[in-house]
Amino acid sequence: MLHITLPDGSRRAYEAPLTVAEIAASIGPGLAKAALAARVDGRLVDLSHRVEADARVSIVTDKDAEGLDIIRHSTAHLLAYAVKDLFPDAQVTIGPVIENGFYYDFAYRRPFTPEDLAAIESRMSELAARDEPVTRRVLPRDEAIAYFSRLGEDYKAAIIRDIPAGEDVSLYTEGAFTDLCRGPHVPSTGRLKVFKLTKVAGAYWRGDHRNAQLQRIYGTAWARKEEQAAYLQRLEEAERRDHRRLGKELDLFHFQEEAPGLAFWHPRGWQLWQAVEQYIRGVYRDSGYQEVRAPQVLDVSLWKRSGHWDNYQENMFFTESEKRAYAIKPMNCPGHVQIFNAGLRSYRDLPIRYGEFGACHRNEPSGGLHGLLRVRGFTQDDGHIFCTPEQIESEVTAFHRQAMRVYADFGFSDIELKIALRPDKRIGDDAIWDRAEDALRAALRCCDVRWTELPGEGAFYGPKIEYHMKDSIGRAWQVGTMQVDFMMPERLDASYVDEHSSRVRPVMLHRAIVGSMERFIGVLIEHHAGALPLWLAPVQAMVLNITDETAAYAAEVTQKLKKQGLRVECDLRNEKITYKIREHSLQKIPYLLVVGEKERAAQAVAVRARGNKDLGVLTLAEFSAKATQDLAELR
């Protein structure tokens, strides 16, 4: 007799071993129809998996997050099946699940076109309609290599060669297509009904730019049509808000091939940057931070001592002078330790808080660059706190409250907190990591907030709290961090004199609220769809003259408002006023101030607010008072 324990704690007895599909059928026809896979004693398996002994079994359907992942992974295989059906010479590589969908990388002699994409999606629908069984078999590693080599699938054979000799590998077959995969998968292609291919992009084999370039086809898949429709609508909205397009339309910044991953900031874009920077500088000042500046280029010996050489050098840029090797800093922390070390520190001095708008460079793969959101050169609102172990909780708590106020001022109210825990590649022993992780948990408990934990995702030198902001269309962006680091002060010989006149190591807290300024500004632009709040808008008001006779008055108005601290420009071109209004409305400028003969005579302006709102005629004093009030209310 075999006993199966279900998630509700109930037990069922069976006279002989049976498959997961048979277990689902014995529970009920509805579950049998909905079942996609199962967890058997915690392990995710196919419906064909045979249960031979007593076990805990949980049936997975499309209502489960795991079920949706299985649908998406199976749809990635369906994509590869369709590509091989239409383009037999194409080679398949890898096809993982990603957020909201999947992708598959292919090697093919020419670029896939939009017409190819449409044809592939159509063929996927045809193959799904055949409802072909998806079956699993296991081969010894060397047999699997030989199998894919015979098919001419060199990339698949290379993947299997990385598997240790003597191990078995699993293959999945649907119709005429077989792929390498550990699974599980849906039982048949007919279970894949709701999917769409979204785009083609370039990618490198194994993510290394030195390897062959591949073509990556992205797609999305869902359990229900209405879910996919809502997602595609969100994609359209995201496209409308794309900061790269808005950056060009609003004349904020641009990128070009001569400087990959590095932004060229235009005057209006730099004004936006300065609005953010000066605000954060005020936060530094109000929170007891001393602003500092450390060198951009430092001898590699410092990076070896800090641990970056062993754990981060593949992401660093290097240079040489007079036979001496240097690194362009990817992080600000070692430089701040040098400033701390420059004087004798007492426990009475702690905590010492340093802040820097530190420019960093990281050698990101070119295929991963994405406007301002993923760059090679960036500036952080970086800060480091040198404190005693007893001060960790109060410093982390103060930072948390400070960060939440900042996010609210920028228009973000939905913030998720996560603690990234020790990675496999790290420095320091487990006892130190236990202390650091427990300190972060204690501080968040003190703030009475909830968080989730991310095993393995901490920095190599310490765990961190991550702040994930949700934007106006529901996307989450990781921005701020607070990290506890017991190791770098040790490695870089930082110390202070305690109350017993002994030299002891400080704890180093790495903190940033907005993180990368570039990334944060990109998120800001998309969150507000380019219509930035008045206090952030590069141009807060544009003065427009109706006739040449009122040009001098328009210029006078502009100068008076500038002297009052407003960011104002004027458009004195000999164009129709309707044309000017439309052009500057598209620039999303908060206020358009129109001046004609009547306005000049009354020493006033006709005010139009963003969104085509007519606020009527106001004197300059009235408009200035309104703008001042709006600035106070909007931040």
SETOR-965455 format. One record per residue (C-alpha): residue number from 1; x, y, z. Coordinates in Angstrom, 1 decimal, padded with zeros to 4 digits, always signed. Last residue first. Example, Ala and Ser with C-alpha at 12.3 -4.5 7.8 and 13.67 -1.06 7.14 Angstrom:
- zakol/u/v/w
- 2/+013.7/-001.1/+007.1
- 1/+012.3/-004.5/+007.8
This chain:
- zakol/u/v/w
- 635/+007.4/+068.5/-002.7
- 634/+004.4/+069.4/-004.9
- 633/+002.8/+071.7/-002.3
- 632/+005.7/+074.1/-001.9
- 631/+006.4/+074.3/-005.6
- 630/+002.7/+075.0/-006.2
- 629/+002.7/+077.8/-003.7
- 628/+005.7/+079.4/-005.3
- 627/+004.1/+079.1/-008.7
- 626/+000.8/+080.6/-007.4
- 625/+002.7/+083.5/-005.8
- 624/+004.7/+084.2/-009.0
- 623/+001.5/+084.1/-011.0
- 622/-000.2/+086.6/-008.7
- 621/+002.8/+088.9/-008.7
- 620/+003.1/+088.7/-012.5
- 619/-000.6/+089.7/-012.8
- 618/-002.9/+086.8/-013.8
- 617/-005.1/+086.3/-016.9
- 616/-007.0/+083.0/-017.1
- 615/-006.0/+079.6/-015.7
- 614/-006.7/+077.8/-019.0
- 613/-005.9/+074.1/-018.5
- 612/-004.5/+072.4/-021.7
- 611/-002.9/+069.5/-019.7
- 610/+000.0/+071.7/-018.5
- 609/-001.2/+075.0/-017.2
- 608/-002.1/+078.0/-019.5
- 607/-001.6/+081.4/-018.0
- 606/-002.4/+084.7/-019.8
- 605/+000.2/+087.1/-018.4
- 604/+000.0/+090.6/-016.7
- 603/+001.3/+094.1/-016.8
- 602/-002.2/+095.2/-017.7
- 601/-001.1/+097.0/-020.9
- 600/+001.2/+094.1/-021.7
- 599/-001.5/+091.6/-021.1
- 598/-003.9/+093.4/-023.4
- 597/-001.3/+093.8/-026.2
- 596/-000.4/+090.1/-026.1
- 595/+001.5/+087.9/-023.7
- 594/+001.0/+084.1/-023.3
- 593/+002.6/+082.4/-020.3
- 592/+002.8/+078.6/-020.8
- 591/+003.2/+076.7/-017.5
- 590/+004.2/+073.1/-016.7
- 589/+006.3/+072.5/-019.8
- 588/+005.4/+069.1/-021.3
- 587/+007.6/+069.6/-024.4
- 586/+004.4/+068.7/-026.4
- 585/+002.8/+071.7/-024.8
- 584/+005.7/+073.7/-025.9
- 583/+005.1/+072.9/-029.6
- 582/+001.3/+073.2/-029.3
- 581/+001.5/+076.6/-027.7
- 580/+004.0/+077.9/-030.2
- 579/+001.9/+076.7/-033.2
- 578/-001.2/+078.3/-031.7
- 577/+000.8/+081.6/-031.2
- 576/+001.6/+081.8/-034.9
- 575/+005.4/+082.1/-035.5
- 574/+007.8/+085.0/-035.5
- 573/+010.0/+083.5/-032.8
- 572/+010.1/+085.2/-029.4
- 571/+009.9/+082.0/-027.3
- 570/+010.8/+082.8/-023.7
- 569/+012.5/+080.8/-021.0
- 568/+011.8/+080.5/-017.3
- 567/+013.3/+078.5/-014.4
- 566/+011.9/+080.3/-011.4
- 565/+014.1/+081.9/-008.8
- 564/+012.4/+085.3/-008.5
- 563/+015.1/+086.9/-010.7
- 562/+014.1/+084.4/-013.4
- 561/+010.5/+085.7/-013.1
- 560/+011.6/+089.3/-013.7
- 559/+013.8/+088.3/-016.7
- 558/+011.1/+086.3/-018.4
- 557/+008.5/+089.1/-018.0
- 556/+011.0/+091.6/-019.5
- 555/+011.6/+089.3/-022.5
- 554/+007.8/+089.0/-023.1
- 553/+007.5/+092.8/-022.8
- 552/+010.1/+093.2/-025.5
- 551/+008.4/+090.7/-027.7
- 550/+005.0/+092.4/-027.4
- 549/+005.3/+094.4/-030.7
- 548/+006.6/+091.3/-032.5
- 547/+003.2/+089.7/-032.0
- 546/+001.7/+086.9/-029.8
- 545/+004.6/+086.6/-027.4
- 544/+005.2/+083.3/-025.6
- 543/+006.8/+083.0/-022.1
- 542/+007.7/+079.4/-021.1
- 541/+007.4/+078.3/-017.5
- 540/+009.0/+075.6/-015.3
- 539/+011.8/+074.6/-017.7
- 538/+013.9/+071.8/-016.4
- 537/+010.8/+070.5/-014.5
- 536/+011.9/+069.1/-011.1
- 535/+010.0/+071.5/-008.8
- 534/+007.1/+071.7/-011.2
- 533/+006.6/+067.9/-011.3
- 532/+007.8/+066.2/-014.4
- 531/+005.5/+065.5/-017.3
- 530/+008.0/+063.1/-019.1
- 529/+005.7/+060.1/-018.6
- 528/+005.9/+060.8/-014.8
- 527/+007.1/+057.3/-013.9
- 526/+009.1/+057.1/-017.1
- 525/+011.0/+060.3/-016.5
- 524/+011.6/+059.4/-012.9
- 523/+012.8/+056.0/-013.8
- 522/+015.4/+057.4/-016.2
- 521/+016.3/+060.0/-013.5
- 520/+016.9/+057.2/-011.0
- 519/+019.0/+055.2/-013.5
- 518/+021.3/+058.1/-014.2
- 517/+021.6/+059.1/-010.6
- 516/+022.6/+055.6/-009.7
- 515/+021.5/+054.8/-006.2
- 514/+018.5/+057.0/-005.3
- 513/+018.9/+056.5/-001.5
- 512/+022.4/+055.2/-001.2
- 511/+024.1/+053.6/+001.8
- 510/+027.2/+051.6/+002.6
- 509/+027.5/+051.1/+006.4
- 508/+031.1/+050.4/+007.7
- 507/+031.5/+049.0/+011.1
- 506/+034.5/+050.4/+012.9
- 505/+037.6/+048.3/+013.8
- 504/+039.2/+048.7/+017.2
- 503/+042.3/+050.5/+018.5
- 502/+042.4/+050.4/+022.3
- 501/+042.3/+053.5/+024.5
- 500/+039.7/+051.8/+026.8
- 499/+036.9/+054.1/+025.5
- 498/+037.7/+053.1/+021.9
- 497/+040.3/+054.5/+019.6
- 496/+039.3/+054.2/+015.9
- 495/+040.3/+051.8/+013.1
- 494/+040.4/+051.3/+009.4
- 493/+043.0/+048.8/+008.2
- 492/+041.8/+048.4/+004.6
- 491/+040.9/+044.7/+004.9
- 490/+039.5/+045.1/+008.4
- 489/+037.4/+048.2/+007.5
- 488/+036.3/+046.3/+004.4
- 487/+035.0/+043.3/+006.3
- 486/+032.4/+044.3/+008.8
- 485/+030.1/+045.7/+006.1
- 484/+026.4/+046.4/+006.6
- 483/+024.7/+047.5/+003.4
- 482/+021.8/+050.0/+002.9
- 481/+020.5/+050.2/-000.6
- 480/+018.4/+052.5/-002.7
- 479/+017.2/+052.0/-006.3
- 478/+015.5/+048.7/-007.3
- 477/+012.7/+049.4/-009.7
- 476/+009.3/+047.8/-009.6
- 475/+006.8/+048.2/-012.5
- 474/+003.2/+049.0/-011.5
- 473/+002.3/+051.6/-014.2
- 472/+002.8/+054.6/-011.9
- 471/+006.1/+053.3/-010.6
- 470/+006.8/+050.8/-007.9
- 469/+010.0/+051.5/-005.9
- 468/+012.2/+048.6/-004.8
- 467/+014.5/+049.5/-001.8
- 466/+017.2/+046.9/-001.1
- 465/+018.5/+046.1/+002.3
- 464/+022.0/+044.7/+002.1
- 463/+024.3/+041.9/+003.0
- 462/+028.1/+042.3/+003.1
- 461/+031.4/+042.1/+001.3
- 460/+030.6/+040.1/-001.8
- 459/+027.3/+042.0/-002.2
- 458/+024.1/+040.2/-001.3
- 457/+022.1/+038.1/-003.7
- 456/+022.6/+034.6/-002.4
- 455/+019.3/+034.3/-000.5
- 454/+016.9/+037.1/-001.3
- 453/+014.7/+037.9/+001.8
- 452/+011.3/+039.6/+001.9
- 451/+010.4/+042.6/+004.0
- 450/+007.8/+043.9/+006.3
- 449/+007.9/+047.1/+008.3
- 448/+007.8/+048.1/+012.0
- 447/+010.8/+050.4/+011.8
- 446/+012.4/+048.6/+014.7
- 445/+011.8/+045.3/+012.9
- 444/+013.7/+046.8/+010.0
- 443/+016.7/+047.6/+012.3
- 442/+016.7/+044.1/+013.8
- 441/+016.6/+042.4/+010.3
- 440/+019.6/+044.6/+009.2
- 439/+021.6/+043.7/+012.3
- 438/+020.8/+040.0/+011.9
- 437/+022.3/+040.0/+008.4
- 436/+025.5/+041.6/+009.6
- 435/+025.9/+039.4/+012.7
- 434/+025.3/+036.2/+010.7
- 433/+027.7/+037.4/+008.0
- 432/+030.4/+037.8/+010.6
- 431/+029.8/+034.3/+012.0
- 430/+029.7/+032.9/+008.5
- 429/+033.3/+033.9/+007.7
- 428/+034.4/+036.9/+005.6
- 427/+034.7/+037.5/+001.9
- 426/+032.1/+036.4/-000.6
- 425/+031.4/+034.3/-003.7
- 424/+028.5/+032.1/-002.7
- 423/+026.3/+035.1/-001.9
- 422/+025.2/+036.2/+001.6
- 421/+021.8/+037.7/+001.9
- 420/+019.9/+040.4/+000.0
- 419/+017.2/+041.9/+002.3
- 418/+014.1/+043.1/+000.5
- 417/+011.9/+046.1/+001.0
- 416/+009.0/+047.1/-001.3
- 415/+008.0/+050.7/-001.8
- 414/+004.7/+052.0/-003.1
- 413/+004.5/+055.8/-002.5
- 412/+006.7/+057.2/-005.2
- 411/+006.2/+060.9/-006.2
- 410/+009.7/+062.3/-005.8
- 409/+008.9/+063.7/-002.4
- 408/+007.5/+060.3/-001.3
- 407/+010.8/+058.6/-002.3
- 406/+012.8/+061.1/-000.2
- 405/+010.6/+060.6/+002.9
- 404/+011.0/+056.8/+002.6
- 403/+014.8/+057.2/+002.3
- 402/+015.0/+059.3/+005.5
- 401/+013.0/+056.8/+007.5
- 400/+015.2/+054.0/+006.3
- 399/+018.4/+055.9/+007.0
- 398/+017.3/+056.7/+010.6
- 397/+016.6/+053.0/+011.2
- 396/+019.9/+051.9/+009.6
- 395/+021.8/+054.4/+011.8
- 394/+019.9/+053.4/+015.0
- 393/+020.5/+049.7/+014.4
- 392/+024.1/+050.0/+013.5
- 391/+025.1/+052.2/+016.5
- 390/+025.9/+049.3/+018.9
- 389/+028.3/+047.8/+016.3
- 388/+030.3/+051.1/+016.3
- 387/+030.1/+053.5/+013.4
- 386/+031.6/+054.6/+010.1
- 385/+028.8/+055.6/+007.8
- 384/+029.3/+055.6/+004.0
- 383/+027.4/+057.6/+001.5
- 382/+026.8/+057.5/-002.3
- 381/+024.3/+059.6/-004.2
- 380/+025.8/+057.6/-007.1
- 379/+027.1/+058.8/-010.4
- 378/+027.1/+056.5/-013.5
- 377/+029.4/+055.4/-016.3
- 376/+028.9/+052.0/-017.9
- 375/+025.1/+052.3/-018.2
- 374/+021.9/+050.3/-017.5
- 373/+018.8/+052.3/-016.8
- 372/+020.0/+055.5/-018.5
- 371/+019.6/+054.0/-022.0
- 370/+019.8/+050.2/-021.8
- 369/+023.2/+048.5/-021.9
- 368/+023.0/+044.7/-021.4
- 367/+024.3/+043.8/-024.9
- 366/+027.3/+046.0/-024.4
- 365/+028.4/+043.9/-021.4
- 364/+028.9/+046.2/-018.4
- 363/+032.4/+047.3/-017.6
- 362/+031.7/+049.5/-014.6
- 361/+032.5/+053.1/-014.1
- 360/+031.8/+055.3/-011.1
- 359/+031.2/+059.0/-010.5
- 358/+030.8/+059.7/-006.8
- 357/+028.2/+062.2/-005.7
- 356/+029.7/+061.9/-002.3
- 355/+028.5/+061.6/+001.3
- 354/+030.5/+060.8/+004.4
- 353/+029.0/+060.0/+007.8
- 352/+031.1/+059.6/+011.0
- 351/+029.2/+057.9/+013.8
- 350/+031.4/+058.2/+015.7
- 349/+033.6/+061.0/+016.8
- 348/+033.5/+060.0/+020.5
- 347/+034.8/+056.6/+019.6
- 346/+037.9/+058.4/+018.6
- 345/+039.5/+058.7/+015.1
- 344/+043.1/+059.6/+014.3
- 343/+043.2/+061.1/+010.8
- 342/+043.7/+060.1/+007.2
- 341/+042.1/+056.7/+007.8
- 340/+038.5/+058.0/+007.3
- 339/+039.5/+059.6/+004.0
- 338/+041.2/+056.3/+002.9
- 337/+038.0/+054.5/+003.9
- 336/+036.0/+056.8/+001.7
- 335/+038.2/+055.9/-001.3
- 334/+037.6/+052.2/-000.7
- 333/+033.8/+052.8/-000.7
- 332/+033.3/+054.8/-003.9
- 331/+032.6/+051.9/-006.3
- 330/+033.6/+051.0/-009.9
- 329/+036.7/+053.1/-009.6
- 328/+038.9/+053.4/-012.6
- 327/+041.7/+050.9/-011.9
- 326/+045.4/+051.6/-012.0
- 325/+048.5/+049.6/-013.0
- 324/+052.0/+051.2/-012.9
- 323/+054.4/+050.9/-015.8
- 322/+054.7/+054.6/-016.1
- 321/+050.9/+054.9/-016.4
- 320/+048.4/+052.1/-016.9
- 319/+044.6/+051.7/-017.2
- 318/+041.9/+049.4/-016.0
- 317/+038.1/+049.2/-016.3
- 316/+036.3/+047.0/-013.8
- 315/+033.4/+044.5/-014.1
- 314/+035.7/+041.4/-014.6
- 313/+037.7/+042.7/-011.5
- 312/+034.8/+042.2/-009.1
- 311/+035.6/+039.4/-006.6
- 310/+039.3/+038.9/-006.5
- 309/+040.3/+042.5/-007.4
- 308/+037.4/+044.0/-005.5
- 307/+038.6/+042.5/-002.2
- 306/+039.6/+045.8/-000.6
- 305/+043.3/+044.9/-000.5
- 304/+043.3/+044.0/-004.2
- 303/+041.5/+047.2/-005.0
- 302/+044.1/+049.2/-003.1
- 301/+046.9/+047.4/-005.0
- 300/+045.2/+048.3/-008.3
- 299/+046.3/+051.9/-007.9
- 298/+043.4/+054.4/-007.9
- 297/+041.7/+056.4/-010.6
- 296/+038.5/+058.5/-009.9
- 295/+039.9/+060.1/-006.8
- 294/+037.7/+060.8/-003.7
- 293/+035.4/+063.7/-003.0
- 292/+033.7/+064.5/+000.3
- 291/+030.4/+065.7/+001.6
- 290/+030.0/+065.6/+005.4
- 289/+026.7/+063.9/+006.3
- 288/+024.7/+065.0/+009.3
- 287/+021.2/+064.2/+008.1
- 286/+020.2/+067.8/+007.1
- 285/+023.3/+068.3/+005.0
- 284/+023.0/+065.0/+003.1
- 283/+019.3/+065.6/+002.5
- 282/+020.1/+069.0/+001.2
- 281/+022.7/+067.4/-001.2
- 280/+019.9/+065.1/-002.3
- 279/+017.7/+068.1/-003.3
- 278/+020.7/+069.7/-005.1
- 277/+021.4/+066.4/-007.0
- 276/+017.8/+066.0/-008.1
- 275/+017.4/+069.6/-009.4
- 274/+020.9/+069.4/-010.8
- 273/+020.0/+066.4/-012.9
- 272/+016.9/+068.1/-014.2
- 271/+019.0/+071.1/-015.2
- 270/+021.5/+068.7/-016.8
- 269/+018.7/+067.3/-018.9
- 268/+017.6/+070.8/-020.0
- 267/+021.2/+071.8/-020.9
- 266/+021.9/+068.5/-022.8
- 265/+023.5/+065.5/-021.0
- 264/+025.6/+063.1/-023.2
- 263/+025.2/+059.7/-021.5
- 262/+027.7/+056.9/-021.4
- 261/+026.8/+053.2/-022.1
- 260/+028.6/+053.2/-025.4
- 259/+030.7/+056.4/-026.0
- 258/+031.6/+056.6/-029.7
- 257/+028.3/+054.9/-030.6
- 256/+026.1/+057.7/-029.4
- 255/+023.8/+058.4/-026.5
- 254/+021.5/+061.4/-025.9
- 253/+020.2/+063.7/-023.2
- 252/+017.4/+066.0/-022.2
- 251/+016.0/+067.4/-025.5
- 250/+012.4/+066.7/-024.5
- 249/+011.8/+064.5/-027.6
- 248/+015.2/+062.8/-027.3
- 247/+014.9/+062.1/-023.6
- 246/+011.3/+061.1/-024.2
- 245/+012.4/+058.4/-026.6
- 244/+015.1/+057.1/-024.3
- 243/+012.8/+057.5/-021.2
- 242/+010.3/+055.1/-022.6
- 241/+006.9/+056.4/-021.4
- 240/+004.9/+055.6/-024.5
- 239/+006.7/+052.2/-024.7
- 238/+005.7/+051.5/-021.1
- 237/+002.1/+052.3/-022.0
- 236/+002.3/+049.9/-024.9
- 235/+003.8/+047.2/-022.7
- 234/+001.1/+047.8/-020.1
- 233/-001.5/+047.2/-022.8
- 232/+000.3/+044.0/-023.7
- 231/+000.1/+042.9/-020.0
- 230/-003.6/+043.6/-019.8
- 229/-004.2/+041.6/-023.0
- 228/-002.1/+038.8/-021.7
- 227/-004.2/+038.6/-018.5
- 226/-007.4/+038.8/-020.5
- 225/-006.3/+035.9/-022.7
- 224/-005.8/+033.5/-019.8
- 223/-002.9/+031.2/-018.7
- 222/-000.2/+033.5/-020.0
- 221/+002.7/+033.7/-022.3
- 220/+005.1/+036.4/-023.4
- 219/+007.8/+036.4/-026.0
- 218/+011.3/+037.5/-026.8
- 217/+013.4/+036.3/-029.7
- 216/+017.2/+036.6/-029.1
- 215/+019.5/+036.5/-032.1
- 214/+023.0/+035.3/-031.6
- 213/+026.4/+037.0/-031.7
- 212/+029.4/+034.6/-031.5
- 211/+031.7/+035.0/-028.5
- 210/+033.9/+037.9/-027.4
- 209/+030.9/+039.8/-026.2
- 208/+030.3/+037.2/-023.5
- 207/+026.7/+036.5/-022.5
- 206/+027.1/+032.7/-022.9
- 205/+026.7/+033.2/-026.7
- 204/+026.1/+036.9/-027.2
- 203/+022.7/+038.6/-027.7
- 202/+021.0/+040.7/-030.3
- 201/+017.3/+041.6/-030.1
- 200/+014.0/+040.3/-031.6
- 199/+010.6/+041.5/-030.3
- 198/+007.2/+040.7/-028.8
- 197/+006.2/+037.1/-029.6
- 196/+002.7/+036.4/-028.3
- 195/+001.2/+033.7/-026.1
- 194/-002.1/+032.3/-024.9
- 193/-003.0/+028.7/-025.9
- 192/-000.3/+026.4/-024.6
- 191/-002.0/+023.4/-023.1
- 190/-002.4/+022.0/-026.6
- 189/+001.4/+021.4/-026.7
- 188/+001.1/+018.5/-024.4
- 187/+001.9/+017.4/-020.8
- 186/+003.2/+020.8/-019.8
- 185/+006.9/+020.8/-018.9
- 184/+009.1/+020.0/-016.0
- 183/+011.8/+020.3/-017.0
- 182/+015.6/+019.5/-016.9
- 181/+016.0/+020.5/-020.5
- 180/+017.7/+019.6/-023.7
- 179/+015.4/+019.8/-026.7
- 178/+013.7/+017.5/-029.1
- 177/+011.5/+018.6/-032.0
- 176/+009.6/+016.5/-034.5
- 175/+006.5/+016.2/-032.4
- 174/+007.3/+017.3/-028.9
- 173/+010.4/+015.8/-027.3
- 172/+012.0/+016.6/-024.0
- 171/+015.5/+015.5/-023.1
- 170/+016.9/+014.8/-019.6
- 169/+020.6/+014.5/-018.8
- 168/+022.5/+011.7/-017.0
- 167/+025.8/+012.2/-015.2
- 166/+029.0/+010.3/-015.9
- 165/+031.0/+013.2/-017.0
- 164/+030.1/+016.5/-015.3
- 163/+027.8/+018.8/-017.3
- 162/+029.8/+021.5/-019.3
- 161/+029.8/+019.1/-022.3
- 160/+026.0/+019.3/-022.3
- 159/+026.1/+023.0/-023.1
- 158/+028.6/+022.5/-025.9
- 157/+026.3/+019.8/-027.5
- 156/+023.4/+022.2/-027.3
- 155/+025.5/+024.9/-029.1
- 154/+026.7/+022.5/-031.8
- 153/+023.2/+021.4/-032.8
- 152/+024.2/+019.7/-036.0
- 151/+021.7/+016.9/-035.4
- 150/+024.5/+014.4/-035.1
- 149/+026.2/+016.6/-032.5
- 148/+022.9/+016.7/-030.6
- 147/+022.8/+012.9/-030.3
- 146/+026.5/+012.6/-029.6
- 145/+026.4/+015.0/-026.7
- 144/+023.3/+013.2/-025.4
- 143/+025.1/+009.9/-025.6
- 142/+028.0/+011.4/-023.6
- 141/+025.8/+012.7/-020.9
- 140/+023.8/+009.4/-020.4
- 139/+020.3/+009.8/-021.7
- 138/+017.0/+010.4/-019.9
- 137/+013.6/+010.7/-021.6
- 136/+010.7/+013.1/-021.3
- 135/+007.5/+013.4/-023.4
- 134/+005.5/+016.4/-024.6
- 133/+002.4/+015.0/-026.3
- 132/+001.3/+016.8/-029.5
- 131/-001.9/+019.0/-029.1
- 130/-001.9/+019.7/-032.9
- 129/-003.3/+023.2/-032.0
- 128/+000.0/+024.0/-030.3
- 127/+001.9/+023.3/-033.5
- 126/-000.4/+025.6/-035.5
- 125/-000.2/+028.4/-033.0
- 124/+003.6/+028.1/-032.9
- 123/+003.5/+028.3/-036.8
- 122/+001.6/+031.6/-036.6
- 121/+004.2/+033.0/-034.0
- 120/+007.0/+032.0/-036.3
- 119/+005.4/+033.6/-039.3
- 118/+004.8/+036.9/-037.5
- 117/+008.4/+036.9/-036.3
- 116/+009.7/+036.2/-039.8
- 115/+007.7/+039.1/-041.1
- 114/+009.3/+041.3/-038.4
- 113/+012.7/+040.2/-039.8
- 112/+015.1/+037.6/-038.3
- 111/+018.7/+038.6/-039.0
- 110/+020.7/+036.3/-041.4
- 109/+022.8/+033.1/-041.0
- 108/+021.1/+031.9/-037.9
- 107/+022.2/+031.2/-034.3
- 106/+019.2/+031.3/-032.0
- 105/+018.5/+032.5/-028.4
- 104/+015.1/+031.8/-026.8
- 103/+013.1/+034.2/-024.7
- 102/+010.5/+034.0/-022.0
- 101/+007.6/+035.7/-020.4
- 100/+006.3/+038.1/-017.7
- 99/+009.6/+038.1/-015.8
- 98/+012.0/+035.7/-017.5
- 97/+011.7/+032.0/-018.4
- 96/+014.8/+030.5/-020.1
- 95/+015.5/+029.5/-023.7
- 94/+019.0/+028.4/-024.5
- 93/+020.9/+027.5/-027.7
- 92/+019.0/+026.5/-030.8
- 91/+020.7/+026.3/-034.2
- 90/+018.9/+027.6/-037.4
- 89/+019.4/+025.6/-040.5
- 88/+015.9/+024.1/-040.3
- 87/+014.3/+027.6/-040.6
- 86/+010.5/+027.1/-040.5
- 85/+010.3/+023.9/-038.5
- 84/+013.4/+024.8/-036.5
- 83/+011.9/+028.2/-035.6
- 82/+008.5/+026.6/-034.7
- 81/+010.1/+024.0/-032.4
- 80/+012.3/+026.8/-030.7
- 79/+009.1/+028.8/-030.1
- 78/+007.4/+025.7/-028.7
- 77/+010.3/+025.2/-026.3
- 76/+009.9/+028.8/-025.1
- 75/+006.2/+028.1/-024.7
- 74/+007.1/+025.2/-022.4
- 73/+009.1/+027.6/-020.3
- 72/+006.2/+030.0/-020.2
- 71/+003.6/+027.4/-019.3
- 70/+006.0/+026.0/-016.6
- 69/+006.5/+029.5/-015.2
- 68/+002.7/+030.0/-015.0
- 67/+002.4/+026.7/-013.1
- 66/+005.1/+027.7/-010.7
- 65/+003.2/+030.9/-009.9
- 64/+000.1/+028.7/-009.2
- 63/-003.2/+029.3/-010.8
- 62/-002.0/+027.5/-013.9
- 61/-002.1/+024.3/-012.0
- 60/+000.5/+022.5/-009.8
- 59/-000.6/+019.3/-007.9
- 58/+000.9/+019.0/-004.4
- 57/+002.2/+015.5/-003.3
- 56/+003.8/+014.4/-000.1
- 55/+005.2/+011.0/-000.5
- 54/+004.9/+007.3/+000.3
- 53/+006.8/+005.3/-002.3
- 52/+006.9/+004.7/-006.1
- 51/+005.5/+007.9/-007.5
- 50/+005.8/+007.9/-011.3
- 49/+006.5/+011.2/-013.0
- 48/+004.2/+011.6/-016.1
- 47/+002.7/+014.7/-014.7
- 46/+006.1/+016.3/-014.7
- 45/+008.1/+017.0/-011.6
- 44/+008.9/+019.9/-009.1
- 43/+010.6/+018.5/-006.0
- 42/+009.2/+019.4/-002.6
- 41/+008.3/+015.8/-001.6
- 40/+006.6/+015.5/-004.9
- 39/+005.6/+018.9/-006.3
- 38/+003.4/+018.6/-009.3
- 37/+002.9/+019.4/-013.0
- 36/+000.3/+020.9/-015.3
- 35/-003.0/+019.8/-013.7
- 34/-006.1/+021.6/-014.8
- 33/-007.8/+018.7/-016.5
- 32/-006.9/+016.2/-013.7
- 31/-008.0/+018.8/-011.1
- 30/-011.5/+019.1/-012.7
- 29/-011.7/+015.3/-013.1
- 28/-011.2/+014.7/-009.3
- 27/-008.8/+013.5/-006.7
- 26/-008.2/+010.2/-008.5
- 25/-007.4/+012.1/-011.7
- 24/-004.7/+014.1/-009.9
- 23/-003.1/+010.9/-008.6
- 22/-003.2/+009.4/-012.1
- 21/-001.5/+012.5/-013.5
- 20/+001.2/+012.2/-010.8
- 19/+001.9/+008.6/-012.0
- 18/+001.1/+005.5/-010.0
- 17/+002.8/+002.9/-007.7
- 16/+000.4/+000.3/-006.4
- 15/-002.5/-000.2/-004.0
- 14/-003.1/+003.4/-003.4
- 13/-003.9/+005.2/-000.1
- 12/-004.9/+008.8/+000.2
- 11/-004.0/+011.2/+003.0
- 10/-005.4/+014.6/+004.1
- 9/-003.0/+017.2/+005.3
- 8/-004.5/+020.0/+003.2
- 7/-001.4/+019.9/+000.9
- 6/-002.0/+016.2/+000.1
- 5/-000.3/+013.2/+001.7
- 4/+000.0/+010.1/-000.6
- 3/+000.2/+006.6/+000.9
- 2/+001.3/+003.5/-001.0
- 1/+000.0/+000.0/+000.0
